[in-house]
């Protein structure tokens, strides 16, 4: 008895420990990034397939979905993300790698006097989640009268888009049309993971308050939103979409390529499927192989399709036999068909003599085709040569050749397609310096190693070829140390290519704003402004005929080895007679730099360049971007902020602290007054570009003398030589040669 009780007690204790261990194992959540059949796969009627999931251990990192009822509703809603729960999920597509959510709208409402009675600004920030706003499925939309919808986003708001909606008296606004009357739509940038939408206005809205009391700006799925003109006449549009408009996101399972992801099988997402590389957004997705269907992100998730059981989808007029990933359809013995998957089987009648003749003829024909195949190859080379000649003439090659001979121009060289392919390693992506509205720019080496920038331009039509050639001839004759030089071209391809000198030290924009606050002496800033002004003055007064640049901005001013400025990008330029203005049907330019007079009248003049240069001048002394954001994250136009500061005698508040020394202030005030004159709303009251250059030249001499008297020798070396700068800056080259924003009409930034 005494020995039995301890043994029994031990057995009971062992049993209790075993039960506790089993219960703990059963209740333990599965490891992260591993699918479990216990996970909930629906929420409010919406399928939530893995890698998305609800609850710990049921989703891949970054793909968490929460499911809960909102405001006591009977049906729960799915939200993307964890604690934030502010992105409503509508649909998840595994094969397409896309996700449909609800996105809020920005709106302003006004009373009869034009006063704001209500407003809302919408933002979306996907943070570090593996999602991007689809640039192919969505469009940026603006609704209302005389309103400019603004879309900004990216790190430090690196990109922006505008869309103008107007209501002209007597104009007909049609439902379903968003061409700029009552409603405007435009494309959005690629790889966008955060954005803010807002609006600004270029006229008093009180006269439209009864007809269109509210304005709206939002990004929505192109196929998921249709404009109705009745949405303008009341306040119900925002109630109609109170939960948001449909927006499509692109997503990837990982940000690596397929080859890179397969090296780490523990994090590799494709469990039973093929891996597909994605470029927009960059990364990879998974897809079941052909003949299989299911979820490619879970083990054994892709199941073989039994085609023989799906007779309406997979046809077979004979005996069907399922195989992994496919099926075999054959006729019974004694019957035949050309293709039993598409034609019925019929009883065999033997092979007719005529069929045998046809078969023999086919064999002979194959042999004949094989013989003449090599003959065809010889003709292909001739065809390529004829095609090159065709493109050469189409792009104005003969006209250019005649001009070069008649004017004895030795600065423009005509390169062959093979020359430029060799110079750029067949236009390898690693050679790419930048993309823009007029083409893609590559770094290359020609003529024994000379570094150049090669731009693959857009197609030049036959009607434009003569103007294209004339512009190249003029640019080739421009000889100014502060203007990027055109070296040559290639016209024997469908898309003409231009060859420019290579400028290694990036753009003035990067120098001012991307230098981590490094010291930029006032003498350096003034020298860059003076040289840039002289280049523009040369274009306005010395070129024949005169040239208006049309898109002056810090991104289009490059810096060479010694940080000498070079004006570039003549894609928006116009040739004109002296004092002649050109009427432009489509306004080109960049938000923050556009001349207001050009914006309203659509007349491009030399004074338009003066206004844009005034913005660059203000950038140099304030070190603020043309569109910048104050402490409250409110977008502001630098030009208007600067003019207001000058008007209110608050110049010191907006200046860069680095140049606030006592010895600089007299010169800085002169520069500020000059910039203010350049930014005059009326073009006739602005100075000419030559006057601006002369003023900056005189100020440079004054400031040089002042700096010499007030700085120690080591400080004087930094001011005059910028030696401390050269080691801190990378060679950026032509990265921003062709960056531009095109607006259907002008946009006045800020409110």
C-alpha positions in Angstrom: 0.0 0.0 0.0 2.8 2.3 0.9 4.6 1.8 -2.4 1.5 2.0 -4.6 0.4 5.5 -3.7 3.6 7.3 -4.7 3.7 5.5 -8.1 0.0 6.5 -8.7 0.8 10.1 -7.8 3.7 10.1 -10.2 1.6 8.8 -13.0 -1.1 11.4 -12.3 1.5 14.2 -12.4 3.0 12.9 -15.6 -0.4 12.8 -17.2 -1.2 16.4 -16.1 2.1 17.7 -17.6 1.5 15.9 -20.9 -2.0 17.4 -21.1 -0.7 20.9 -20.4 2.1 20.5 -23.0 -0.4 19.3 -25.6 -2.8 22.2 -24.8 0.0 24.8 -25.0 1.1 23.4 -28.4 -2.4 23.4 -29.7 -3.0 27.1 -28.6 0.4 28.4 -29.8 0.1 30.6 -32.9 1.9 29.5 -36.0 5.2 31.1 -36.9 5.1 34.4 -38.9 5.0 34.4 -42.7 3.7 30.8 -42.7 0.1 30.1 -43.8 -2.1 28.1 -41.5 -5.5 26.4 -42.4 -6.9 27.8 -39.1 -6.7 31.4 -40.3 -9.8 33.3 -41.2 -10.0 33.9 -45.0 -13.0 36.2 -45.3 -14.2 39.5 -43.8 -17.6 41.0 -44.6 -17.9 38.9 -47.8 -14.4 39.9 -49.0 -11.9 37.1 -49.6 -8.6 37.6 -47.7 -6.2 35.1 -49.4 -2.6 34.6 -48.1 -0.1 36.4 -48.1 -2.8 38.7 -46.7 -4.3 37.5 -43.5 -6.2 38.3 -40.3 -4.6 37.7 -36.9 -1.1 36.8 -35.7 0.8 34.2 -37.8 -1.8 34.4 -40.6 -0.1 36.9 -42.9 3.2 37.7 -44.6 5.1 40.7 -43.1 3.5 43.9 -44.4 0.2 42.2 -45.5 -1.8 42.4 -42.2 -5.6 42.9 -42.5 -7.9 43.7 -39.6 -11.6 42.9 -39.6 -14.0 44.8 -37.4 -17.4 46.5 -37.4 -17.4 50.3 -37.7 -19.9 52.5 -35.9 -22.0 49.5 -34.9 -22.6 48.3 -38.5 -23.9 44.7 -39.0 -21.3 43.8 -41.6 -17.6 44.0 -40.7 -15.1 45.7 -42.9 -11.5 44.8 -43.8 -8.8 47.3 -43.1 -5.2 47.1 -44.5 -2.6 47.4 -41.8 -2.5 46.9 -38.0 -3.3 49.5 -35.4 -3.9 52.3 -38.0 -7.0 50.6 -39.6 -7.6 53.5 -41.9 -7.4 51.9 -45.4 -10.6 50.0 -46.3 -10.0 46.9 -48.5 -12.6 46.2 -51.2 -10.9 43.5 -53.3 -7.6 41.5 -53.4 -6.3 40.0 -56.7 -3.5 37.4 -56.4 -2.9 36.8 -60.1 -2.7 40.5 -61.0 -0.8 41.6 -57.8 -3.3 44.3 -57.2 -5.5 45.5 -54.3 -8.6 47.7 -54.5 -9.1 50.1 -51.5 -11.3 53.1 -50.7 -9.5 56.5 -50.9 -10.8 59.8 -49.4 -11.4 63.0 -51.4 -10.3 66.5 -50.8 -13.1 69.2 -51.1 -13.8 72.9 -50.5 -17.3 74.4 -50.4 -18.2 78.1 -50.7 -21.0 80.5 -50.1 -22.4 83.1 -52.4 -19.6 85.6 -51.5 -16.8 83.1 -52.2 -16.2 82.4 -48.5 -15.2 78.9 -47.5 -17.9 77.1 -45.5 -16.2 73.7 -45.3 -13.1 71.9 -46.5 -11.2 68.6 -46.3 -7.7 67.7 -47.4 -6.9 64.0 -48.1 -3.6 62.3 -47.7 -2.5 58.6 -48.1 0.8 57.3 -46.8 1.5 53.6 -47.3 4.7 53.9 -45.3 6.9 50.9 -45.4 4.1 48.6 -46.7 4.9 46.8 -50.0 2.3 48.7 -51.9 2.3 51.5 -54.6 -0.5 53.5 -56.2 -1.0 51.9 -59.6 -0.1 54.5 -62.3 -1.9 52.5 -65.0 -5.2 51.8 -63.3 -5.8 55.2 -61.6 -6.2 58.8 -62.6 -6.0 62.1 -60.7 -9.4 63.9 -61.0 -10.4 67.5 -60.3 -14.1 68.7 -60.3 -15.5 72.2 -60.1 -15.2 75.6 -61.6 -11.9 77.4 -62.3 -10.0 75.2 -59.8 -6.5 73.7 -60.1 -6.3 70.3 -58.4 -2.8 69.7 -57.0 -1.2 66.3 -56.3 2.1 66.2 -54.5 4.0 63.3 -53.0 7.2 61.3 -52.7 10.2 61.8 -50.3 10.4 65.5 -49.6 7.6 66.0 -52.1 9.8 65.3 -55.1 7.0 65.2 -57.6 3.8 67.1 -58.3 0.9 67.1 -60.8 -1.7 69.6 -61.6 -5.1 69.3 -63.3 -7.2 72.4 -64.3 -11.1 72.4 -64.4 -12.9 75.5 -65.8 -16.4 76.6 -66.4 -16.7 79.1 -69.2 -20.0 80.9 -69.8 -22.1 79.1 -72.3 -19.9 76.0 -72.3 -21.6 72.6 -72.4 -20.6 70.3 -69.5 -21.2 66.7 -70.5 -21.5 63.7 -68.2 -18.8 61.1 -68.6 -16.3 63.6 -70.0 -13.3 64.9 -68.0 -11.6 66.9 -70.6 -11.2 70.1 -68.6 -14.7 71.6 -68.6 -16.2 71.0 -65.1 -14.0 68.0 -64.7 -10.3 67.2 -65.4 -8.4 64.0 -65.4 -4.7 63.3 -65.8 -2.2 60.5 -65.2 -0.2 60.0 -62.0 3.6 59.3 -61.5 4.9 55.8 -61.1 6.1 54.2 -57.9 4.0 56.6 -55.7 3.5 55.3 -52.1 2.4 58.6 -50.5 0.5 61.7 -51.7 -1.6 64.6 -50.7 -4.4 66.1 -52.8 -5.5 69.8 -52.6 -6.8 72.7 -54.6 -6.0 76.3 -55.5 -7.9 78.8 -57.6 -7.2 81.5 -60.2 -10.4 83.5 -60.1 -13.2 84.5 -57.7 -15.6 81.6 -57.2 -18.6 83.6 -55.9 -20.2 83.8 -59.3 -20.2 80.0 -59.6 -21.4 79.3 -56.0 -25.0 78.7 -57.0 -24.0 76.4 -59.9 -21.0 74.7 -58.4 -20.8 75.4 -54.7 -18.0 72.8 -54.1 -14.7 71.7 -55.7 -13.1 68.2 -55.4 -9.7 66.6 -56.0 -8.9 62.9 -55.6 -7.2 59.9 -57.1 -9.6 57.1 -58.2 -9.6 54.0 -60.3 -10.2 55.0 -63.9 -12.8 52.4 -64.5 -14.4 52.8 -61.1 -15.4 56.5 -61.4 -17.7 58.2 -64.0 -18.3 62.0 -63.9 -21.9 63.2 -63.8 -22.5 66.9 -64.3 -25.2 66.7 -61.5 -22.4 66.2 -59.0 -21.5 69.9 -59.5 -24.8 71.4 -58.6 -25.2 70.3 -55.0 -23.3 69.2 -51.9 -24.1 65.5 -52.1 -21.0 64.3 -54.0 -18.9 64.0 -50.9 -21.8 62.2 -49.1 -22.1 59.9 -52.1 -18.5 58.9 -51.6 -18.2 59.4 -47.8 -16.3 56.2 -47.4 -14.0 57.1 -50.4 -13.6 56.4 -54.1 -12.1 53.1 -55.4 -8.3 53.2 -55.7 -6.1 50.4 -57.1 -2.7 49.5 -55.4 0.0 47.4 -57.0 1.8 45.1 -54.6 4.7 42.6 -54.7 5.6 39.7 -52.4 9.1 41.0 -52.1 11.3 43.8 -53.4 14.0 41.4 -54.8 14.2 39.8 -58.2 13.1 36.2 -58.6 16.7 35.0 -58.8 17.7 36.9 -55.6 14.6 35.8 -53.7 15.2 32.1 -54.5 18.6 32.3 -52.7 16.8 32.5 -49.3 14.1 29.8 -49.3 13.0 30.7 -45.7 11.6 34.1 -46.9 10.8 33.0 -50.5 7.0 33.6 -51.0 6.3 31.3 -54.0 5.5 28.0 -52.3 4.0 26.1 -55.2 4.1 28.3 -58.2 6.1 30.2 -60.8 7.9 33.4 -59.8 7.2 36.5 -62.0 9.6 39.6 -62.0 7.7 42.9 -61.6 9.1 46.3 -62.8 6.3 48.6 -61.6 6.5 48.2 -58.6 10.0 46.6 -58.5 10.0 43.1 -57.0 8.3 39.8 -57.7 4.9 38.1 -57.5 3.9 34.5 -57.7 1.6 32.8 -60.2 0.3 29.2 -60.6 1.8 27.5 -63.7 -0.4 27.1 -66.8 -2.9 24.3 -66.2 -3.0 24.9 -62.4 -5.1 27.2 -60.3 -5.3 28.2 -56.6 -3.2 30.2 -54.2 0.5 30.2 -55.2 1.6 31.6 -51.8 0.7 28.6 -49.7 2.2 25.1 -49.8 0.3 22.9 -52.4 -1.9 25.9 -53.1 -1.8 25.4 -56.9 -4.0 22.5 -57.9 -4.1 20.8 -61.3 -7.1 21.8 -63.3 -9.2 18.8 -64.4 -9.9 20.0 -67.9 -11.9 16.9 -68.7 -14.5 17.8 -66.1 -14.9 21.4 -67.5 -16.3 20.5 -70.8 -17.7 24.0 -71.6 -14.3 25.6 -71.0 -12.0 22.9 -72.4 -13.4 21.3 -75.6 -12.8 17.7 -76.6 -14.7 15.9 -79.3 -13.0 12.5 -78.6 -11.6 10.7 -75.5 -10.3 13.1 -72.9 -7.5 12.2 -70.6 -6.3 14.7 -67.9 -2.5 15.2 -67.4 -0.7 17.5 -64.9 -1.1 21.0 -66.3 -2.8 19.9 -69.5 -5.1 17.3 -71.1 -5.0 14.9 -74.0 -7.9 14.7 -76.5 -7.7 11.8 -79.0 -10.2 10.1 -81.3 -11.3 6.5 -80.6 -9.8 3.8 -82.7 -11.1 3.8 -86.3 -11.9 7.6 -86.2 -9.8 10.7 -86.9 -9.9 14.4 -86.8 -7.6 17.2 -87.7 -7.8 18.6 -84.2 -10.2 16.7 -81.8 -10.1 19.7 -79.5 -11.9 21.8 -82.1 -13.4 19.4 -84.7 -15.5 16.2 -84.3 -14.0 12.8 -84.9 -15.2 11.0 -88.1 -14.7 7.4 -89.2 -11.5 6.7 -91.1 -11.8 6.2 -94.9 -8.1 5.6 -95.6 -5.7 8.1 -97.0 -6.9 9.2 -100.4 -4.4 9.4 -103.3 -5.0 13.2 -103.4 -3.9 13.4 -99.8 -0.8 11.5 -100.5 0.0 13.9 -103.3 -0.6 16.8 -101.0 1.7 15.4 -98.4 4.5 14.7 -100.9 4.1 18.3 -102.3 4.3 19.7 -98.7 7.6 17.8 -98.1 9.0 19.1 -101.4 7.8 22.6 -100.5 9.6 22.4 -97.1 12.8 21.5 -98.8 12.3 24.3 -101.3 11.7 26.8 -98.5 14.8 25.6 -96.7 16.8 26.3 -99.8 15.6 29.8 -100.3 15.8 30.7 -96.6 19.5 31.5 -97.0 18.6 33.7 -100.0 16.1 35.7 -97.9 18.8 36.3 -95.3 20.9 38.1 -97.9 18.0 40.4 -98.7 17.4 41.3 -95.0 20.6 43.2 -94.9 19.6 45.3 -97.9 16.2 45.9 -96.3 17.9 47.2 -93.1 20.0 49.6 -95.2 16.9 50.9 -97.0 15.1 51.4 -93.7 18.0 53.4 -92.3 18.0 55.6 -95.4 14.2 56.0 -95.1 14.5 57.2 -91.5 17.5 59.4 -92.4 15.4 61.3 -95.0 12.2 61.3 -92.8 14.1 62.9 -89.9 15.5 65.6 -92.2 19.0 64.1 -92.7 19.4 65.3 -96.3 18.3 68.8 -95.3 20.7 68.8 -92.3 23.6 67.5 -94.5 23.0 70.3 -97.0 22.9 73.0 -94.3 26.1 71.6 -92.8 27.9 71.7 -96.2 26.5 75.2 -97.2 27.3 76.8 -93.9 30.6 74.9 -93.3 29.5 73.9 -89.9 32.2 71.6 -88.3 30.7 71.4 -84.8 27.9 69.0 -85.6 28.8 65.5 -86.4 26.3 63.0 -87.9 26.7 59.6 -86.0 25.5 56.2 -87.2 23.2 54.0 -85.1 26.1 51.6 -84.5 28.3 54.4 -83.2 25.9 55.3 -80.5 25.0 51.7 -79.6 28.7 51.0 -79.1 29.1 54.2 -77.1 26.3 53.3 -74.6 26.8 49.4 -74.5 23.6 49.1 -76.6 21.8 51.6 -74.4 22.3 49.6 -71.2 20.1 50.6 -68.3 23.2 51.2 -66.2 24.2 54.0 -68.6 20.8 55.8 -68.1 21.2 59.3 -66.6 17.6 60.5 -66.6 14.2 60.4 -68.2 11.9 63.4 -69.1 9.2 64.6 -71.4 11.5 64.8 -74.4 13.3 61.5 -74.1 15.9 59.4 -72.2 19.5 60.5 -71.6 22.4 58.1 -71.6 26.1 58.5 -70.7 28.4 57.4 -73.6 31.9 57.6 -74.9 32.5 58.5 -78.5 35.5 59.5 -80.7 38.2 57.8 -78.7 36.7 58.1 -75.2 35.2 61.5 -75.1 32.3 61.5 -72.5 29.0 62.7 -73.9 25.3 62.7 -73.1 23.1 60.9 -75.7 19.4 61.8 -75.7 16.9 59.4 -77.5 14.3 61.9 -78.4 10.6 61.4 -79.2 9.5 60.6 -82.8 9.8 63.6 -85.2 7.0 63.6 -87.7 7.6 64.5 -91.4 5.9 67.9 -90.9 8.3 68.6 -88.0 11.5 67.5 -89.6 12.5 70.8 -91.2 11.8 72.7 -87.9 13.8 70.0 -86.1 16.8 70.4 -88.4 16.6 74.2 -88.2 16.7 74.1 -84.4 19.7 71.8 -84.5 21.5 74.1 -86.9 20.9 77.0 -84.6 21.9 75.2 -81.4 25.0 74.0 -83.1 26.0 77.6 -83.8 25.4 78.8 -80.2 28.9 79.2 -78.8 28.7 80.3 -75.2 30.6 79.0 -72.2 27.5 78.8 -70.1 25.2 76.9 -72.5 25.4 73.1 -73.0 26.8 72.5 -76.4 25.2 70.2 -79.1 27.9 68.0 -80.6 26.0 65.8 -83.1 23.0 63.7 -83.9 21.9 60.3 -85.4 19.0 60.4 -87.8 19.0 56.9 -89.4 16.7 55.5 -86.7 13.0 56.0 -86.2 13.6 58.0 -83.0 16.2 60.8 -83.6 19.1 60.9 -81.1 21.1 64.0 -80.1 24.6 64.1 -78.7 25.5 66.8 -76.1 28.7 67.5 -74.1 28.7 65.7 -70.7 28.4 67.9 -67.6 29.5 65.9 -64.5 28.5 67.8 -61.4 24.7 67.5 -61.5 22.2 70.3 -61.4 21.9 73.6 -59.5 18.8 72.2 -57.8 20.9 69.4 -56.3 23.7 71.9 -55.4 21.3 74.1 -53.5 18.8 71.7 -52.0 20.6 68.3 -51.9 23.9 69.3 -50.3 22.9 68.5 -46.6 23.2 72.1 -45.7 26.8 72.4 -46.6 28.3 76.0 -46.8 27.7 77.7 -50.2 29.5 81.1 -50.1 27.6 84.2 -51.3 30.2 84.8 -54.0 29.6 81.4 -55.4 25.9 81.9 -55.5 26.3 85.3 -57.2 28.7 83.9 -59.7 26.4 81.1 -60.7 23.5 83.6 -61.0 25.6 86.0 -63.1 26.9 83.4 -65.5 23.4 81.9 -66.0 21.9 85.3 -66.6 24.6 86.0 -69.2 23.7 82.7 -71.0 20.0 83.7 -71.2 20.9 87.2 -72.3 23.0 85.7 -75.1 20.0 83.6 -76.2 17.7 86.6 -76.1 19.9 89.2 -77.9 22.9 87.5 -79.6 21.4 84.3 -81.1 20.1 84.6 -84.7 17.2 84.3 -84.6 16.7 85.0 -80.8 15.7 82.1 -78.7 13.3 82.1 -75.7 14.3 79.1 -73.4 10.7 78.6 -72.1 11.6 76.4 -69.0 14.2 78.2 -66.9 14.6 76.5 -63.5 17.4 75.2 -61.2 17.0 71.7 -62.6 17.9 72.9 -66.1 21.1 74.6 -65.0 24.0 72.1 -64.9 27.4 72.5 -63.1 30.7 71.4 -64.7 34.0 70.3 -63.0 34.6 73.8 -61.6 30.9 74.4 -60.8 30.5 76.8 -63.8 26.8 76.8 -64.7 25.6 75.5 -68.1 22.0 76.2 -69.2 20.4 73.1 -70.7 17.2 71.5 -72.0 15.8 73.4 -75.0 12.8 71.0 -75.4 10.3 73.9 -74.6 12.3 76.6 -76.4 11.0 78.8 -79.2 12.8 80.7 -82.0 11.3 84.1 -82.7 12.0 87.6 -84.0 13.1 90.3 -81.7 10.3 91.4 -79.3 7.9 88.9 -81.0 5.6 86.9 -78.7 4.4 83.4 -79.7 0.9 82.2 -78.9 1.2 78.7 -77.3 -1.8 76.4 -77.4 -0.4 74.0 -74.7 1.4 75.7 -71.8 4.7 74.0 -71.0 6.7 74.7 -67.9 7.2 73.8 -64.2 5.1 74.5 -61.2 6.5 77.4 -59.3 8.5 78.9 -62.2 5.7 79.7 -64.7 5.3 83.3 -65.7 1.7 84.3 -64.6 1.3 86.4 -67.7 2.3 83.5 -69.9 -0.1 81.3 -67.9 -3.1 83.5 -68.5 -2.4 84.9 -72.1 -0.5 81.8 -73.4 2.0 84.2 -75.0 5.7 83.2 -74.6 8.1 86.1 -74.6 11.7 86.8 -73.4 10.2 88.4 -70.3 8.8 84.9 -69.4 12.4 83.7 -69.0 13.1 86.8 -66.9 10.3 85.8 -64.4 11.5 82.2 -64.2 15.1 83.4 -63.6 13.8 85.6 -60.8 12.5 82.5 -59.1 16.0 80.8 -59.5 17.6 84.0 -58.1 15.3 83.8 -55.0 16.2 80.1 -54.6 19.9 81.0 -54.5 19.5 83.5 -51.6 16.8 81.7 -49.6 17.8 78.1 -50.3 14.1 77.2 -50.5 12.4 75.2 -53.3 10.1 76.9 -55.8 7.2 75.1 -54.1 8.1 74.6 -50.4 6.3 73.7 -47.2 6.3 75.7 -44.1 6.3 74.3 -40.5 2.5 73.5 -40.8 3.2 71.5 -44.0 1.2 74.0 -46.0 2.4 74.3 -49.6 3.6 77.7 -50.6 4.9 79.3 -53.8 8.4 80.8 -53.2 7.8 83.7 -55.6 4.7 85.0 -53.9 6.2 84.4 -50.4 9.3 86.4 -51.3 7.3 89.3 -52.8 5.2 89.5 -49.7 8.3 89.4 -47.5 9.8 92.3 -49.5 6.6 94.3 -49.3 6.3 93.8 -45.5 10.0 94.6 -45.0 10.6 91.0 -43.7 13.4 90.1 -46.1 15.7 88.7 -43.3 13.0 86.2 -42.3 13.1 84.4 -45.6 16.9 84.6 -46.4 19.3 81.7 -45.9 21.1 82.0 -42.6 24.4 81.2 -44.2 24.6 84.5 -46.1 23.3 86.8 -43.3 26.7 88.3 -42.6 26.9 92.0 -42.1 29.3 92.4 -45.1 26.8 90.7 -47.5 23.6 92.6 -46.6 24.0 95.6 -48.9 24.6 93.3 -51.9 21.9 90.9 -50.8 19.3 93.7 -50.7 20.3 94.8 -54.2 19.9 91.2 -55.4 16.5 91.0 -53.7 15.3 94.2 -55.3 16.5 92.8 -58.7 14.6 89.6 -58.1 11.5 91.5 -57.1 11.7 93.4 -60.4 12.0 90.1 -62.3 8.9 88.8 -60.5 6.7 91.7 -61.5 3.3 90.4 -62.6 3.4 92.7 -65.7 6.0 91.5 -68.2 6.6 95.0 -69.7 7.7 96.2 -66.2 10.4 93.5 -65.8 14.0 94.3 -66.8 15.5 92.7 -69.9 17.8 89.7 -69.4 20.8 91.8 -70.5 20.0 94.4 -67.7 19.8 91.6 -65.2 23.2 90.2 -66.2 24.8 93.6 -66.1 23.4 94.3 -62.6 24.6 90.9 -61.3 28.1 91.6 -62.8 28.4 94.9 -61.0 27.2 93.4 -57.7 29.7 90.6 -58.1 32.6 93.1 -58.2 31.2 94.9 -55.2 30.7 91.7 -53.2 34.2 90.4 -54.2 35.8 93.5 -52.7 33.6 93.3 -49.6 34.5 89.6 -49.1 38.2 90.3 -49.5 38.1 92.9 -46.7 36.0 90.9 -44.2 37.4 87.4 -44.4 40.5 85.7 -43.3 42.8 84.1 -46.0 41.5 80.6 -45.4 37.9 81.9 -45.6 38.7 83.8 -48.8 39.9 80.6 -50.4 36.7 78.8 -49.6 34.6 81.7 -51.0 36.6 82.0 -54.3 37.6 78.5 -55.1 34.9 76.3 -53.4 37.6 73.8 -52.8 35.7 72.4 -49.8 32.7 71.7 -52.1 34.4 69.5 -54.6 35.0 66.6 -52.2 31.4 66.7 -50.8 29.5 66.5 -54.1 29.0 63.4 -56.3 29.1 63.5 -60.1 25.4 63.4 -61.0 25.7 64.3 -64.6 22.6 64.6 -66.7 20.2 63.1 -64.2 17.7 65.9 -64.4 18.4 67.1 -68.0 14.9 66.3 -69.2 12.7 66.6 -66.1 9.6 68.7 -66.9 5.9 69.1 -65.9 3.3 69.8 -68.5 0.1 71.4 -67.5 -3.0 71.8 -69.7 -3.2 75.4 -68.5 -1.2 77.3 -65.9 -1.3 76.7 -62.2 -0.9 79.2 -59.4 0.7 77.3 -56.5 -0.4 77.9 -52.9 -3.4 79.8 -51.7 
